[in-house]
């Protein structure tokens, strides 16, 4: 993962439905791949935000009613089963929009 660019994109299926995935581009190999987001209650979250460090990927999901947010971390890059829910943060503990 050291030489990759990663971002969340909408992937559109044959029936015009869409799902969000991480698109990972390997700059050294000149290849790309999709990395699935963690299984979550997709009807109740919006605005996923991606954070990539030298050894892990984490995703922050905000609940659509802004009651709380959830942070997930992928412990082993590219292994969907390694997504781990780190924490649920109540909205009152987050800094509000200015």
N, C-alpha and C positions, 0 to 999 in steps of 0.2 A: 504494500500500500504506500510505500515511501514516495513514489513518483506518480501519484494519481490525482486527478481532479474529480471531485464528487459534488453532485448537486441533486436536489429533488425535482423530478419532472412528472408530468402527467403522461401516462401510457394509455393510448386509446386502443380498444379492442375492436373486433369485427362488428359488434353490435352497437358501436358508438359509445359504449360505456368507458369510463376512464378509472384508472387507479394510479396512485402516486407510487413511484419507485425511486430508488437512488440510481442515477446513471454515473458509473465510475469509468473514467478514461485513464488508461495506463499510458503515460507519456513515453516511457522507455520502450514498451512493446508495440506502441501505436495500435492498441486495441481498446475496446470498450466492453462493458458488461452491465447488466442490471443487477442490483442488489435489492432484495425485497425488504420493505419496511416491517417492523414488528407487527404481529397480530394485535389489533386494538379495536375498540368500538368505534369504527370509522364514522358512524353517523353522529357521534358526539364530539368529534375533534375537528379542528381546523388549524390552519397556519402551521404546518410542521416546519421546524427549523433544524438544520443540520449543522453539527459541529464535528470537525475532523481534527484529530491530533496525530502525533507521530505513530501511535500504536492503537488507536481505537476510533470508532465512529459513535456519536451519540445523537439522538433525535429528541427534540422538545416538541410536545404536542399541547396546544392550548384547547381547552374544552370550549365548544361553540357558545355556551352560555356564560363563559368567562368565570366559572365557579372554581376551576382549578386547572393545573397543568400537570403533565406527566413527562418524566424524563426516562428514556430507554438508552441502553448502551449495548453495542455489539462487541462481545468479549473476544471473538475470533473473527477477524475480517473475512467477509464473504460467506460465513456460515450462518444461515438464517436461524437455526436452532439456538445460536448463542446469544440472541437478543435477550437482555435481562432488564426488567423494569426496576429502575433505581429508586425512584421516588415519585410521590404525588405531592404537589405543592398547592396548598389552598391559595386562592386569589388574594386574600388579605395579607399574605406573606410576600407577595411579589410587588415590585415597584410599579406603580400605575403609570399609564401613558401620560406624557406631559403635553 
